[in-house]
Amino acid sequence: MEALFEVVVFLAIATFGAALARRLGLLAPILLVVLGLALSYLPGFPQVRLDPDLVLVGILPPLLYVAALETSVPAFRLNLRPILLLAVGLVLFTAFVVGTVVYLLMPGLPYAICLALGAVVAPPDAVAATAVARRVGLPRRIVTILEGESLVNDATALVLLRVSIIAATVSGGRVEFGEVAWEVLRSTGGGVLVGLLGVVVFGYLHKRTGDALLDNALSLIVPFAVVFAAEEIHASGVVAVVVTGLGIGHKMPLLMSAASRLQVGAFWRLARFLLEGLVFLLVGLQLRDVVRDLDEPVGRLAAITLAVLLAVFLSRFVWLFPATYLARLVPRVRRRDPAPPARVPIIIGWAGMRGVVTLAAALALPLTLAGGRPYQRELFIWLAFAVIVVTLVVQGATLPLVARRLKLPPDDPVQDALSAAAVQQQASKAARDRLDELAPGAPPSVVERLRELLQARTNLAWERLGGEGRETPSQAYGRLRQEMIDAEREVYRAARDSGRIPEEVLVRAYRDLDLEESLLTREADE
């Protein structure tokens, strides 16, 4: 009962923190980390010791799954080269840079455990990248690259961490680079196969399921089932979840009914909101225990922490610029994807926030080395937490300012609206042709009503191209129809309260009105 109470308290605080961040115009991950740190020093506040398996198996899979569901597969494929350069190349580069820096500062330690720390702090976080990049409003391609990087890089880091831990605890500290490469290939390849199998199996089940509630329950099971299957054959569960999420998300219009898609989307929005808030709050709550366990002299602690932070920060930029521009020396690459201005790699470099994976990986560091030899594990955990907090608070908080200073060209809303209007025109023609085929067997009044509805949708698409500073016909329709819906609701409520209609009638009427209002709200937001 006490554990359940604590979970409810943490969720309530995470919700309050997210609401406060929205009111203050701050980024929720940053505020929640700071709030968790402050609460950890509050007398009597529950102290939390996170199990890394809980994070890697219980929290990370659903977050990765929902991020993959919402990722565009065509956009992911189009940006596959920069995504892999960051998700594989940059992670390995950062891990070895950080590992080398720590090894030089602490020469008594075997290189393998230093490399393990590098693997811990190397991967930017999917949760942080998505939460911050979308909130800042970065161009669509940059968001795609950041999301793609953070979806895949966890697998690279966790495989490297596994190999490094084995080397540090079994092999006496020797790191065989061929072994690292083979383990990455084996784990990633196995994860891809399990993920593709997940797409086939759960895609089939979704297609055979006609009930929205069952689709929702199945969607919740998918990420955990895929992770457990991958771990059973020692493959990457992260890769498996991402592959399954990308495949299911891409095929979702063909696998689920409209009711299922609406319900699954609403469920995952809530789940992601709660899990993201909980994760960042727990990061802050853990920091007090990390600080308490340290026994390093302050001067040496500050020097090592600063060195690791600089290594993490600078290695990203050192890798990004050659990775961005050297590839363009190949004529075929240059023709297909011209070199971007320098502000693009700068903003991608600044968006390297760490989060939940670094948290779990740090807690998974071994207690002792080969032969039971102790090492400064508390210091390593402190360094990992310092990277999380500094990258989230400093880089995350300043990312909007950096984006404004760099004056990144935003996505052209006119071009987006023009493309949408052109496709809507084609969709309307297809719908009109289908209606003409079926019209002879339907009442003329119904056919005419459907034609008017189709024309209204076409007009709405073209209205988005103009209308700046004045109310368009569709906006006027939305405003007036909203007032009418409110009036209808009040009549149904009064009838229910007076006993003229049962509760079931009110629920059905409210459901229909709520669906119509949600459509009005979506159109107003666009």
C-alpha positions as CSV (number, residue, x, y, z in Angstrom):
1,M,0.0,0.0,0.0
2,E,2.8,2.4,0.8
3,A,4.6,1.8,-2.5
4,L,1.3,2.4,-4.4
5,F,0.8,5.6,-2.4
6,E,4.2,6.8,-3.4
7,V,3.6,6.1,-7.0
8,V,0.4,8.1,-6.9
9,V,2.2,11.0,-5.2
10,F,5.0,11.0,-7.8
11,L,2.4,11.0,-10.6
12,A,0.5,13.8,-9.0
13,I,3.7,15.9,-8.6
14,A,4.8,15.1,-12.2
15,T,1.4,16.3,-13.4
16,F,1.5,19.4,-11.3
17,G,5.1,20.1,-12.6
18,A,4.1,19.7,-16.2
19,A,1.1,22.0,-15.7
20,L,3.2,24.6,-14.0
21,A,5.8,24.4,-16.8
22,R,3.1,25.1,-19.4
23,R,1.8,28.1,-17.4
24,L,5.3,29.5,-17.0
25,G,6.3,28.8,-20.6
26,L,9.1,26.5,-19.5
27,L,10.2,23.1,-20.8
28,A,8.6,20.4,-18.6
29,P,11.6,18.1,-18.4
30,I,13.8,20.9,-17.0
31,L,11.3,22.0,-14.4
32,L,10.6,18.4,-13.3
33,V,14.3,17.6,-12.8
34,V,14.8,20.7,-10.7
35,L,11.6,20.0,-8.8
36,G,12.7,16.5,-8.1
37,L,16.1,17.7,-6.9
38,A,14.4,20.2,-4.5
39,L,12.0,17.6,-3.2
40,S,14.8,15.1,-2.5
41,Y,16.1,17.4,0.2
42,L,12.6,17.9,1.8
43,P,12.6,16.2,5.2
44,G,10.4,13.1,5.2
45,F,10.0,13.0,1.5
46,P,10.1,9.4,0.1
47,Q,13.6,8.4,-1.2
48,V,13.7,6.3,-4.3
49,R,16.2,3.7,-5.4
50,L,15.5,2.9,-9.0
51,D,16.1,-0.6,-10.4
52,P,17.7,-0.2,-13.8
53,D,15.8,-3.2,-15.2
54,L,12.5,-1.3,-14.3
55,V,13.6,1.6,-16.4
56,L,15.0,-0.4,-19.3
57,V,12.1,-2.9,-19.5
58,G,9.2,-1.1,-17.8
59,I,9.5,2.5,-18.8
60,L,11.7,2.8,-21.8
61,P,9.9,0.3,-24.2
62,P,6.5,2.1,-24.1
63,L,8.1,5.5,-24.6
64,L,10.2,4.3,-27.5
65,Y,7.1,2.5,-29.0
66,V,4.9,5.5,-29.0
67,A,7.7,7.7,-30.4
68,A,8.2,5.1,-33.2
69,L,4.5,5.0,-33.9
70,E,4.4,8.7,-34.5
71,T,7.6,8.7,-36.6
72,S,7.2,9.0,-40.4
73,V,8.7,6.0,-42.1
74,P,9.3,7.8,-45.4
75,A,11.0,10.7,-43.6
76,F,13.0,8.2,-41.5
77,R,14.1,6.4,-44.6
78,L,14.9,9.7,-46.4
79,N,17.2,10.8,-43.5
80,L,18.7,7.3,-42.8
81,R,22.3,8.4,-43.6
82,P,22.4,11.3,-41.0
83,I,20.4,9.3,-38.5
84,L,22.9,6.3,-38.6
85,L,25.9,8.6,-38.6
86,L,24.6,10.0,-35.3
87,A,23.0,7.0,-33.8
88,V,25.9,4.6,-34.4
89,G,28.9,6.7,-35.4
90,L,28.5,9.5,-32.9
91,V,27.6,7.2,-30.0
92,L,30.7,5.1,-30.5
93,F,32.9,8.2,-31.0
94,T,31.5,9.9,-27.8
95,A,31.9,6.7,-25.8
96,F,35.5,6.3,-26.7
97,V,36.3,10.0,-26.2
98,V,34.7,10.0,-22.8
99,G,36.3,6.7,-21.9
100,T,39.7,7.9,-22.9
101,V,39.4,11.1,-20.9
102,V,38.3,9.3,-17.8
103,Y,41.1,6.7,-18.3
104,L,43.7,9.5,-18.5
105,L,42.3,11.2,-15.4
106,M,42.0,8.0,-13.4
107,P,44.9,5.8,-14.8
108,G,44.5,3.1,-12.1
109,L,41.2,1.9,-13.6
110,P,41.0,-0.6,-16.5
111,Y,40.0,1.0,-19.8
112,A,36.9,-1.2,-20.1
113,I,35.1,0.3,-17.2
114,C,36.0,3.8,-18.4
115,L,34.5,2.9,-21.8
116,A,31.4,1.6,-20.0
117,L,31.0,5.1,-18.5
118,G,31.4,6.5,-22.0
119,A,28.6,4.2,-23.2
120,V,26.4,5.4,-20.4
121,V,26.6,9.1,-21.2
122,A,26.9,8.8,-25.0
123,P,23.2,8.5,-26.2
124,P,20.9,11.5,-26.3
125,D,17.5,10.6,-25.0
126,A,14.4,10.0,-27.2
127,V,12.1,11.5,-24.5
128,A,14.2,14.6,-24.0
129,A,14.7,15.2,-27.8
130,T,11.1,14.8,-28.6
131,A,9.8,16.9,-25.7
132,V,12.3,19.8,-26.3
133,A,12.5,19.8,-30.1
134,R,8.8,19.9,-30.8
135,R,8.3,22.5,-28.0
136,V,10.9,24.7,-29.5
137,G,9.4,24.4,-33.0
138,L,12.5,23.3,-34.9
139,P,12.3,22.6,-38.7
140,R,10.6,19.3,-39.5
141,R,13.7,17.7,-40.9
142,I,15.9,18.5,-37.9
143,V,13.2,17.1,-35.6
144,T,13.1,13.9,-37.7
145,I,16.9,13.5,-37.5
146,L,16.9,14.1,-33.7
147,E,14.0,11.7,-33.2
148,G,15.5,9.1,-35.5
149,E,18.9,9.4,-33.7
150,S,17.4,9.0,-30.3
151,L,15.3,6.0,-31.3
152,V,18.3,4.0,-32.6
153,N,21.3,5.2,-30.5
154,D,20.1,3.5,-27.3
155,A,20.8,0.1,-28.9
156,T,24.4,1.1,-29.9
157,A,25.1,2.4,-26.4
158,L,23.5,-0.5,-24.5
159,V,25.3,-3.1,-26.6
160,L,28.7,-1.3,-26.1
161,L,27.9,-1.0,-22.3
162,R,27.2,-4.8,-22.2
163,V,30.5,-5.6,-23.9
164,S,32.4,-3.2,-21.7
165,I,31.0,-4.6,-18.5
166,I,31.8,-8.1,-19.5
167,A,35.4,-7.0,-20.4
168,A,35.7,-5.1,-17.0
169,T,34.3,-7.9,-14.8
170,V,35.4,-11.1,-16.7
171,S,38.2,-10.3,-19.1
172,G,40.4,-8.2,-16.8
173,G,39.7,-4.9,-18.5
174,R,40.8,-5.7,-22.1
175,V,38.4,-4.4,-24.8
176,E,38.5,-6.3,-28.1
177,F,37.3,-3.9,-30.9
178,G,36.4,-6.8,-33.1
179,E,34.2,-8.2,-30.3
180,V,32.5,-4.9,-29.9
181,A,31.7,-4.7,-33.6
182,W,30.4,-8.3,-33.7
183,E,28.3,-7.8,-30.6
184,V,26.7,-4.6,-32.1
185,L,26.0,-6.4,-35.4
186,R,24.6,-9.5,-33.7
187,S,22.4,-7.6,-31.2
188,T,21.2,-5.1,-33.7
189,G,20.5,-7.8,-36.4
190,G,18.6,-9.9,-33.9
191,G,16.6,-6.9,-32.8
192,V,15.6,-6.1,-36.4
193,L,14.5,-9.6,-37.0
194,V,12.4,-9.7,-33.8
195,G,11.0,-6.3,-34.6
196,L,9.9,-7.4,-38.1
197,L,8.3,-10.5,-36.6
198,G,6.5,-8.2,-34.2
199,V,5.2,-6.2,-37.1
200,V,3.8,-9.4,-38.8
201,V,2.3,-10.9,-35.7
202,F,0.8,-7.9,-34.0
203,G,-0.2,-6.3,-37.4
204,Y,-2.2,-9.5,-38.1
205,L,-3.8,-9.4,-34.6
206,H,-4.7,-5.7,-34.9
207,K,-6.3,-6.3,-38.3
208,R,-8.3,-9.2,-36.9
209,T,-9.4,-7.2,-33.9
210,G,-12.6,-5.2,-34.5
211,D,-13.1,-3.9,-31.0
212,A,-11.4,-0.6,-30.0
213,L,-10.8,-1.6,-26.4
214,L,-9.1,-4.8,-27.5
215,D,-7.0,-2.9,-29.9
216,N,-6.0,-0.5,-27.1
217,A,-5.1,-3.4,-24.8
218,L,-3.1,-5.1,-27.6
219,S,-1.2,-1.9,-28.3
220,L,-0.2,-1.8,-24.6
221,I,1.1,-5.3,-24.7
222,V,3.2,-4.9,-27.9
223,P,6.3,-3.1,-26.6
224,F,6.7,-5.4,-23.6
225,A,6.2,-8.6,-25.6
226,V,8.7,-7.5,-28.2
227,V,11.3,-6.5,-25.6
228,F,10.9,-9.8,-23.7
229,A,11.2,-11.8,-27.0
230,A,14.4,-9.9,-28.0
231,E,16.0,-10.3,-24.6
232,E,15.3,-14.0,-24.7
233,I,17.7,-14.4,-27.6
234,H,20.1,-11.8,-26.3
235,A,19.2,-9.3,-29.1
236,S,18.5,-5.6,-28.7
237,G,15.1,-5.0,-27.2
238,V,15.4,-1.3,-28.1
239,V,15.9,-2.0,-31.8
240,A,13.1,-4.6,-31.7
241,V,10.6,-2.1,-30.2
242,V,11.6,0.7,-32.6
243,V,11.3,-1.5,-35.7
244,T,7.9,-2.8,-34.5
245,G,6.7,0.7,-33.7
246,L,7.8,2.0,-37.1
247,G,6.1,-0.8,-38.9
248,I,2.8,-0.7,-37.0
249,G,2.7,3.1,-37.1
250,H,3.2,3.1,-40.9
251,K,0.5,0.5,-41.5
252,M,-1.9,1.7,-38.8
253,P,-4.5,3.2,-41.3
254,L,-4.8,-0.4,-42.8
255,L,-4.8,-2.3,-39.5
256,M,-7.2,-0.4,-37.2
257,S,-10.7,1.1,-37.5
258,A,-11.2,4.8,-37.0
259,A,-12.5,4.2,-33.4
260,S,-9.4,2.1,-32.6
261,R,-7.0,4.7,-33.9
262,L,-8.7,7.5,-31.9
263,Q,-8.7,5.5,-28.7
264,V,-5.1,4.2,-29.1
265,G,-3.9,7.7,-29.9
266,A,-5.6,9.1,-26.8
267,F,-4.3,6.3,-24.6
268,W,-0.6,6.7,-25.7
269,R,-0.8,10.5,-25.4
270,L,-1.8,10.0,-21.7
271,A,0.7,7.2,-21.1
272,R,3.6,9.3,-22.6
273,F,2.6,12.4,-20.6
274,L,2.7,10.5,-17.3
275,L,5.8,8.4,-18.0
276,E,7.8,11.3,-19.3
277,G,6.9,13.4,-16.3
278,L,7.7,10.5,-13.9
279,V,11.0,9.8,-15.6
280,F,12.4,13.4,-15.3
281,L,11.0,13.7,-11.7
282,L,12.8,10.5,-10.7
283,V,16.1,11.8,-12.3
284,G,16.0,14.8,-9.9
285,L,14.9,12.6,-6.9
286,Q,17.9,10.3,-7.4
287,L,20.5,13.0,-7.3
288,R,20.5,13.4,-3.5
289,D,21.5,9.8,-2.9
290,V,24.2,10.1,-5.6
291,V,25.7,13.1,-3.9
292,R,25.5,11.5,-0.4
293,D,27.5,8.5,-1.6
294,L,30.4,10.5,-2.9
295,D,33.6,10.7,-0.9
296,E,35.8,12.4,-3.6
297,P,37.7,15.6,-2.7
298,V,35.7,18.6,-4.0
299,G,38.5,19.9,-6.2
300,R,39.2,16.6,-7.9
301,L,35.4,15.9,-8.3
302,A,34.9,19.3,-10.0
303,A,37.8,18.7,-12.4
304,I,36.7,15.3,-13.5
305,T,33.1,16.4,-13.8
306,L,34.1,19.4,-15.9
307,A,36.3,17.2,-18.1
308,V,33.6,14.7,-18.8
309,L,31.0,17.4,-19.5
310,L,33.4,19.0,-22.0
311,A,34.1,15.7,-23.6
312,V,30.4,14.9,-24.0
313,F,29.7,18.4,-25.4
314,L,32.6,18.9,-27.7
315,S,32.7,15.4,-29.1
316,R,29.2,15.9,-30.6
317,F,30.3,19.0,-32.5
318,V,33.7,17.5,-33.5
319,W,31.8,14.6,-35.1
320,L,28.9,16.5,-36.5
321,F,30.7,18.9,-38.9
322,P,32.8,16.3,-40.7
323,A,29.8,13.9,-40.8
324,T,27.7,16.7,-42.3
325,Y,30.1,18.1,-44.9
326,L,32.5,15.3,-45.8
327,A,29.7,13.1,-47.2
328,R,28.8,15.9,-49.6
329,L,32.2,15.4,-51.3
330,V,30.6,12.4,-53.0
331,P,28.8,13.9,-56.1
332,R,25.8,11.6,-55.8
333,V,25.2,12.5,-52.2
334,R,25.7,16.2,-52.9
335,R,23.1,16.1,-55.8
336,R,20.5,14.3,-53.7
337,D,21.1,16.3,-50.5
338,P,22.9,19.6,-50.8
339,A,25.1,20.7,-47.9
340,P,23.0,22.6,-45.3
341,P,24.2,25.9,-43.7
342,A,26.4,25.7,-40.6
343,R,23.5,26.6,-38.3
344,V,21.9,23.2,-39.0
345,P,24.7,21.1,-37.4
346,I,25.1,23.7,-34.7
347,I,21.4,23.3,-33.6
348,I,21.6,19.5,-33.9
349,G,24.8,19.6,-31.8
350,W,23.1,21.7,-29.1
351,A,20.1,19.4,-28.9
352,G,22.1,16.5,-27.3
353,M,20.1,16.2,-24.1
354,R,20.5,13.0,-22.0
355,G,17.8,11.3,-20.0
356,V,16.2,8.0,-19.1
357,V,18.7,5.7,-20.9
358,T,21.7,7.3,-19.2
359,L,19.9,7.1,-15.9
360,A,19.2,3.4,-16.2
361,A,22.6,2.6,-17.7
362,A,24.4,4.4,-14.9
363,L,22.5,2.4,-12.3
364,A,23.4,-0.8,-14.2
365,L,27.2,-0.3,-13.8
366,P,28.8,-3.3,-12.0
367,L,29.4,-3.2,-8.2
368,T,33.0,-4.5,-8.6
369,L,35.5,-5.3,-11.3
370,A,37.1,-8.6,-12.2
371,G,38.2,-10.5,-9.1
372,G,36.0,-8.5,-6.9
373,R,38.2,-5.4,-7.2
374,P,36.4,-2.3,-6.1
375,Y,36.3,0.9,-8.2
376,Q,34.8,4.4,-7.8
377,R,31.3,3.4,-8.9
378,E,29.6,6.2,-6.9
379,L,31.8,8.7,-8.8
380,F,30.8,7.2,-12.1
381,I,27.1,7.4,-11.2
382,W,27.6,11.0,-10.2
383,L,29.3,11.8,-13.6
384,A,26.3,10.3,-15.4
385,F,23.8,12.2,-13.4
386,A,25.8,15.4,-13.9
387,V,25.7,14.9,-17.7
388,I,21.9,14.3,-17.5
389,V,21.2,17.4,-15.3
390,V,23.6,19.8,-17.1
391,T,22.5,18.8,-20.6
392,L,18.8,19.0,-19.7
393,V,19.0,22.2,-17.7
394,V,21.6,24.1,-19.7
395,Q,21.2,22.9,-23.2
396,G,17.5,22.3,-23.0
397,A,16.8,25.7,-21.4
398,T,18.9,27.6,-23.9
399,L,17.9,25.6,-27.0
400,P,15.0,28.0,-27.8
401,L,17.4,31.0,-27.5
402,V,20.0,29.3,-29.7
403,A,17.3,28.4,-32.3
404,R,16.2,32.1,-32.4
405,R,19.7,33.4,-32.7
406,L,20.6,31.1,-35.5
407,K,17.4,32.2,-37.3
408,L,16.6,28.7,-38.6
409,P,14.1,29.0,-41.5
410,P,10.8,27.4,-40.3
411,D,8.8,25.0,-42.4
412,D,6.8,27.0,-44.9
413,P,3.1,26.9,-43.7
414,V,2.0,28.1,-47.1
415,Q,3.7,25.3,-48.9
416,D,2.3,22.8,-46.3
417,A,-1.2,24.2,-46.8
418,L,-0.8,24.2,-50.6
419,S,0.3,20.5,-50.6
420,A,-2.6,19.6,-48.3
421,A,-5.1,21.5,-50.5
422,A,-3.9,19.8,-53.6
423,V,-4.2,16.3,-52.0
424,Q,-7.6,17.2,-50.6
425,Q,-8.7,18.2,-54.1
426,Q,-7.7,14.7,-55.3
427,A,-9.4,13.1,-52.3
428,S,-12.6,15.1,-52.9
429,K,-12.6,14.0,-56.6
430,A,-12.3,10.4,-55.6
431,A,-15.1,10.8,-53.0
432,R,-17.3,12.6,-55.5
433,D,-16.7,9.9,-58.1
434,R,-17.6,7.2,-55.6
435,L,-20.7,9.2,-54.6
436,D,-21.8,9.5,-58.2
437,E,-21.6,5.7,-58.6
438,L,-23.8,5.1,-55.5
439,A,-26.2,8.1,-55.9
440,P,-28.9,6.3,-58.0
441,G,-29.8,4.1,-55.1
442,A,-29.9,6.8,-52.4
443,P,-32.4,9.6,-51.5
444,P,-31.6,12.8,-53.4
445,S,-31.6,14.9,-50.2
446,V,-28.9,12.6,-48.7
447,V,-26.8,12.8,-51.8
448,E,-27.1,16.6,-51.9
449,R,-26.1,16.9,-48.2
450,L,-23.0,14.7,-48.8
451,R,-22.0,16.9,-51.8
452,E,-22.3,20.0,-49.6
453,L,-20.2,18.4,-46.9
454,L,-17.5,17.4,-49.5
455,Q,-17.5,20.9,-50.9
456,A,-17.1,22.4,-47.4
457,R,-14.0,20.2,-46.7
458,T,-12.5,21.2,-50.0
459,N,-13.1,24.9,-49.3
460,L,-11.6,24.5,-45.8
461,A,-8.3,23.2,-47.3
462,W,-8.0,26.2,-49.7
463,E,-9.0,28.7,-47.0
464,R,-5.9,27.9,-45.0
465,L,-3.8,29.5,-47.8
466,G,-5.2,32.9,-47.0
467,G,-7.5,34.6,-44.6
468,E,-4.8,36.2,-42.5
469,G,-6.2,38.9,-40.2
470,R,-9.9,38.1,-41.0
471,E,-12.4,35.5,-40.1
472,T,-12.8,32.9,-42.9
473,P,-16.2,31.2,-43.5
474,S,-15.0,28.0,-41.9
475,Q,-13.8,29.9,-38.8
476,A,-17.2,31.6,-38.6
477,Y,-18.9,28.2,-38.9
478,G,-16.7,26.8,-36.1
479,R,-17.4,29.7,-33.8
480,L,-21.2,29.6,-34.3
481,R,-21.4,25.8,-34.3
482,Q,-19.5,25.8,-30.9
483,E,-22.1,28.1,-29.4
484,M,-24.9,25.8,-30.8
485,I,-23.3,22.7,-29.3
486,D,-23.0,24.4,-25.9
487,A,-26.7,25.2,-26.0
488,E,-27.6,21.6,-27.0
489,R,-25.5,20.2,-24.1
490,E,-27.3,22.4,-21.6
491,V,-30.7,21.2,-22.8
492,Y,-29.7,17.5,-22.5
493,R,-28.2,18.2,-19.0
494,A,-31.3,19.9,-17.8
495,A,-33.5,17.1,-19.2
496,R,-31.4,14.5,-17.4
497,D,-31.5,16.4,-14.1
498,S,-35.3,16.7,-14.3
499,G,-35.7,13.0,-15.0
500,R,-37.1,13.4,-18.6
501,I,-34.3,11.3,-20.1
502,P,-32.2,8.5,-18.5
503,E,-28.4,8.8,-18.1
504,E,-27.7,6.6,-21.1
505,V,-29.4,9.0,-23.4
506,L,-27.3,11.9,-22.1
507,V,-24.1,9.9,-22.5
508,R,-24.9,9.0,-26.1
509,A,-25.8,12.6,-27.0
510,Y,-22.7,14.0,-25.2
511,R,-20.5,11.5,-27.1
512,D,-21.8,12.7,-30.5
513,L,-21.5,16.4,-29.5
514,D,-18.0,15.8,-28.1
515,L,-16.8,14.2,-31.3
516,E,-18.2,17.1,-33.4
517,E,-16.5,19.6,-31.0
518,S,-13.2,17.8,-31.2
519,L,-13.3,18.1,-35.0
520,L,-14.1,21.8,-34.7
521,T,-11.1,22.2,-32.3
522,R,-8.7,20.4,-34.6
523,E,-9.7,22.6,-37.6
524,A,-9.3,25.7,-35.5
525,D,-5.8,24.7,-34.4
526,E,-4.8,24.2,-38.0
